[in-house]
């Protein structure tokens, strides 16, 4: 994948996991956007495209990392790890800066839409910036603001 090409979970699914089917079902009663089942990946049928993109990436990472631990503490840690990996895969740092500037520093649904992700993924990406990434992010914002 070239540096300027967005992560495309549907293409990745096709190329790396052609045996996995995606089903669009009503997951609202379960309060889920997606989940991995024996028959493949289920995504809530009412979700928007950017939510589907985020959810599919999240569930693919779950599949690649294997079953979550049964212990609640370790299961929560695994979920947080998958959330961070999802955010990193979907939002390259340079695109994050571009969207931040475009949206005048407002971290909201508009910025998430600009990045083609859901708001939770955007917030996770910002919250989990490494110190080096945070320094570059802040310096780049300052440089472009002059």
C-alpha positions in Angstrom: 0.0 0.0 0.0 1.4 3.4 -1.0 1.8 6.1 1.6 -1.0 8.2 0.0 -3.5 5.4 -0.3 -6.2 5.0 2.4 -6.6 1.8 4.2 -9.4 -0.1 2.6 -10.8 -2.8 4.8 -13.1 -4.3 2.2 -10.2 -4.8 -0.2 -8.0 -6.2 2.6 -10.8 -8.6 3.5 -11.0 -9.7 -0.1 -7.3 -10.1 -0.5 -6.3 -11.6 2.9 -9.5 -13.3 4.2 -11.6 -14.3 1.2 -13.1 -17.1 3.3 -14.8 -14.7 5.7 -18.3 -13.5 4.9 -19.8 -10.2 6.1 -23.4 -10.1 7.1 -25.5 -7.0 7.7 -27.9 -7.7 10.6 -29.8 -5.8 13.3 -27.3 -5.6 16.2 -29.1 -2.8 18.0 -30.6 -5.1 20.6 -27.1 -6.1 21.5 -25.8 -2.5 21.5 -23.1 -3.5 19.0 -21.8 -2.2 15.7 -20.2 -5.4 14.8 -19.0 -8.8 16.0 -17.2 -12.0 14.9 -19.4 -15.1 14.8 -18.9 -18.6 13.5 -20.4 -17.6 10.1 -18.1 -14.5 9.7 -18.4 -10.9 10.6 -21.7 -9.3 11.4 -22.1 -5.5 11.0 -25.1 -3.6 12.2 -27.3 -2.9 9.1 -28.2 0.6 10.3 -24.6 1.8 10.4 -23.2 4.4 8.0 -20.4 3.7 5.6 -17.7 5.2 7.8 -19.0 3.2 10.7 -18.9 0.1 8.6 -15.3 0.8 7.6 -14.3 1.3 11.2 -16.2 -1.8 12.4 -14.9 -4.0 9.7 -11.3 -3.0 10.4 -11.9 -3.6 14.2 -13.3 -7.1 13.6 -10.5 -8.0 11.2 -8.0 -7.1 13.8 -9.8 -9.3 16.3 -9.7 -12.2 13.9 -6.0 -11.7 13.2 -5.1 -11.5 16.9 -7.2 -14.5 17.9 -9.8 -15.0 20.6 -10.0 -12.5 23.4 -9.0 -13.7 26.8 -11.9 -14.9 29.0 -10.7 -13.0 32.1 -12.5 -9.6 32.3 -9.3 -7.6 33.0 -7.4 -9.1 30.1 -10.4 -9.0 27.8 -10.7 -5.3 28.4 -7.0 -4.7 27.8 -7.3 -6.7 24.5 -10.3 -4.6 23.4 -8.4 -1.4 24.1 -5.5 -2.7 22.1 -7.7 -3.6 19.2 -9.3 -0.1 19.3 -5.9 1.5 19.2 -4.7 -0.7 16.3 -7.9 0.1 14.4 -7.4 3.8 14.9 -3.8 3.6 13.8 -4.6 1.6 10.7 -7.4 3.9 9.7 -5.9 7.3 10.5 -2.3 8.0 9.4 -0.8 10.9 11.4 -0.4 13.2 8.4 -4.1 12.8 7.6 -5.0 13.4 11.2 -3.2 16.8 11.1 -4.8 17.7 7.8 -8.3 17.0 9.2 -7.5 18.8 12.5 -6.5 21.9 10.6 -9.4 21.7 8.1 -11.9 21.4 11.1 -10.1 24.3 12.9 -9.2 22.1 15.9 -12.8 20.8 16.5 -12.7 17.1 17.3 -16.2 16.2 16.4 -18.3 14.3 13.9 -17.3 16.5 11.0 -13.6 15.7 11.6 -14.4 12.0 11.9 -16.4 12.2 8.6 -13.4 14.0 7.0 -11.2 11.0 8.0 -13.9 8.5 7.0 -14.1 6.9 10.5 -16.5 7.0 13.4 -16.0 9.4 16.2 -14.8 6.8 18.7 -12.0 5.8 16.3 -10.9 9.4 15.9 -11.0 10.0 19.7 -9.0 6.8 20.2 -6.3 7.9 17.7 -5.9 11.3 19.4 -5.9 9.8 22.9 -3.2 7.2 22.0 -0.7 9.3 20.2 2.8 8.4 21.3 4.9 11.1 22.8 6.9 11.3 19.5 3.6 11.5 17.5 2.2 14.1 19.9 5.3 16.3 19.5 5.2 16.0 15.7 1.5 16.7 15.7 1.8 19.8 17.8 4.8 21.1 15.9 3.0 20.5 12.6 -0.1 22.3 13.8 2.0 25.3 14.9 4.0 25.3 11.7 0.9 25.4 9.5 -0.8 28.0 11.7 1.9 30.6 10.9 
